[in-house]
Amino acid sequence: MIVRRLSDLIGTERDVAWGNGQSRRFLTLEDGMGYTLTDTVIRAGSESLLEYKNHMEACYCIEGEGEVEDMDGNRYPIEVGTMYALDKHDKHYLRARTTMRLICVFAPALHGLESHSLASGTASYY
């Protein structure tokens, strides 16, 4: 059985600066579960162009407000209680109006130290 608390992760190697916030990684590849579970903080006012070429991702908002936009220009508001899933390795913009917290699941599992390079105009992926 694996039991971890958010307070146990903060300030450790599982507390990763992902590019526009922090990703607290409860489960990674080394845990052998086949997926990753994170508590991810997105900085207020940030915009991130992201794409997961090697992973599927689902996110559930537990704090804050923002939006996700696909490459066809469809914008979907994110608020507490909203889930979105990137079921086709979708390139997307993630925007946070306020500080947001998302509970995210990645499959297959992340190694643990992945982060984004958010250069203007190109999607960051891992």
Secondary structure, 3 states (H helix, E strand, C coil): CCCCCHHHHCCCCCEEECCCEEEEEEECHHHCCCCEEEEEEECCCCEEEECCCCCEEEEEEEECCEEEEECCCCEEEECCCCEEEECCCCCEEEEECCCEEEEEEEECCCCCCCCCCCCCCCCECC
